[in-house]
Amino acid sequence: MDALLALFQDYTVQNVALGAALLGISSGVLGSFAVLRQQSLLGDTLSHAALPGVCLGFIVAGTRQLGSILLGALLTGALAALLMLLLTRRSRLKTDAGLGITLSVFFAVGIVLLTYIQGTNNASQGGLDSFLFGQAAAILRSDLYVMGGITLFALALVAAFWKEFKLVTFDPAFAGSLGLPVTVLEVLLTVMTALAVVIGLQMVGVVLMAAMIIAPAVAARQWSNRLEGMVILAAAIGAAGGVFGGVLSATGRGLPTGPLIVLSISAIVLVSLLVAPGRGLLWEAAQRWRNGRRLRSQQVLTALYEVSQRHQDPAYKTEQGMVNAYYGVGTGATLAQLQQRGLVRSMPHMPEEGVHWELTPSGRTEAERILKNLNPQES
Amino acid sequence: MLADLFDNIPLMIIATGALVGVAASLLGTFLVLRKNSMLSDAISHSIVFGIVIVWLLTGQQSGPVQIVGAALTGLLTVFLTELLVNTRKVKNDAAIGLVFPVLFSIGVLLINLYARDVHIDQHAVLLGEIGFVWLDTLQIGPYRVPQSLLSLGAMTLVNFTFVALFYKELKLATFDEGLARALGFAPVALFYALLGLTSATAVAAFDSVGAVLFIAFIIVPPSAAYLLTDRLWKMILYGSLISVASSILGYFLASAWNVSIGGMMATMTGVFLLLAFLFGPRYGLIAQELRRYSQRQDNEGRALAVHLYNHEHEPREREANVVGALRNHLRWSEEKARRVLVRSLDQNLLTRDGDTLRLTPRGRAVAREIVEPWYQESLEA
């Protein structure tokens, strides 16, 4: 505990944790919209396309100044998104090709610019490489102000246009019929995805930033059916995974931050996909199993009831072997479970062999209730 | 003489780039047409995982084992993506974006943990080292041949054979998957083979251009070719030619400016795409605009012809079918009316009879074709 406390008093670790939290919050919130609008891969394109902007920002400022670098990244990201739209609207190329083209060509230009900067032997170029895979330890306190400012701006935008964004995300046609400027709102959402990318560049790097947009939102979607809940959860998941991965990388052996953060958040995604109530795969499997069990017990109970009705004997004792033969499977477990619920009881029935079962009064009521629900019109 | 060729470093570098491009275009054509371009993005990122795993297990950085390993990684990526999509909890695009970052992250972490001193470092992963292909050579008879050139040459050959052998099947599966399945051509198996070859090519190209730039080689030239032609074999051919041209131009520009050769080659594919987008003969932006412009002109001429036809032989013909009336009847400005008039006179749609405009038989046919579509007399008559 003391070690943990000491860890968080470390200056670098504080910076990293704060930066990672900002990154997680912004990419979680803005990514939620991107994922719901099925524009996940646009995040991938935007993040790769940020590389030339990073380099241009560096060239213009002449030094590793975060403000100009992020502005450059935002500009080239937006340019890539615009070109993508132009390519797909004004030619026969489809969205996937448009995304792939802008992603790879912008990245190639970025690589060219990066090697150009390296060729000029600028002494302060050192921090630039960290934008490829992210380097949490390179974050300065002043960088945090820039990141925090952008995060606040993005969150304020989301809060201000919450209703509009929600409508455009779920039903753009209806939004249009209400007279909302759908295109403007969609462009705004895209620009904000670019903002989220820009905030995370330094921590996660251009190559893996796509995962930061997608993963927290997918995980959060598992736990909530409401946009409000999803957005807040995505922010929390992004921040938690970000801080965990970021601090791990800053204290470890200089491991790249991006992969660690991405793996932390992906672990949360995996858990969410499996166990989230309602939508989790294991949860669904358990639900199916419970349903199956309930159906079986209802069947067996009503079968006992029908047999006793046929014999016009409420206390008729049915042999378990007969029920097994009727269903073709062993019903012992189901009967035992019914007995536990007090609906049937096993009776010795000499001189015949085998276990016999008779309905208890509450078993009869339950069976009548089930049959009545099955055939409501017959009663 | 052949030895001189193999010792010519610039030539070797250009040839490597060109082979990457040709091998990639052969497959990329089908990925672009099938609207699966972004799978190449996923595959080329996640092969980093396969390369590192194979390297940790066998100690081999390249060669056939690596290529097979990568092919399997690529298929694993696609398989995991489909698995996620089939849970119906995640949409296709998000599934792609979830799977490859994980595999890529594990790959990069493993490189950092175990492979720090080896030449597969983080940068090689992204940039490749096409400038150094001549360092790693293999003695074949009297010649020292760069290893990348050999493996890429082999991949190009394999891809070409695959496409040539299954050309008909690939074509059918790409353009009409349902029919291909109904005829028993196993389009899914064909698709997986395509993706397996894509991964293998990505790994063969990995040393030279890295993981991310490979995406440019596989998507961009076929997309540019798609803007230039409607025929499948021409699309493959044009894509390959664009790759070769990009390699040559990219090499010389990169040498002149002293920047990344692979990056410059990939940038050049983008330049060619932009050129095709702007100047393509049929689907280019300028061709589209010109077509739209000439259509607008044709429509103006037609509108005038219809107007004259409607008022032909009317009592008020002398009022309606005069130059001055176009302004009120068609709401054309004076200038526009004059322009259309001159053009229509040139096209022999009408003649001037003093102030009155009269349709020629040709102009009347144009008008009747619109106003009375059932009117069958051909325009040539």
Interface residues (C-beta under 8 A of the other chain):
Chain A: V35 Q38 Q39 S40 L41 G43 D44 H48 L87 R90 S91 R92 L93 K94 T95 D96 A97 L99 G100 I101 L103 S104 V105 F107 A108 V109 G110 I111 V112 L113 L114 T115 Y116 G119 D129 L132 F133 V207 L208 A210 A211 I213 I214 A215 A217 V218 R221 Q222 G254 L255 P256 G258 P259 L260 V262 L263 S266 V269 L273 R279 L281
Chain B: V32 K35 N36 S37 M38 S40 D41 H45 L84 T87 K89 V90 K91 D93 A94 I96 G97 L98 P101 V102 F104 S105 I106 V108 L109 N112 L113 Q122 H123 L126 L127 V212 L213 I215 A216 I219 V220 S223 Y226 L227 A254 W257 N258 V259 S260 G262 G263 M264 M265 A266 T267 T269 G270 L273 F277 Y283 L285 Q288
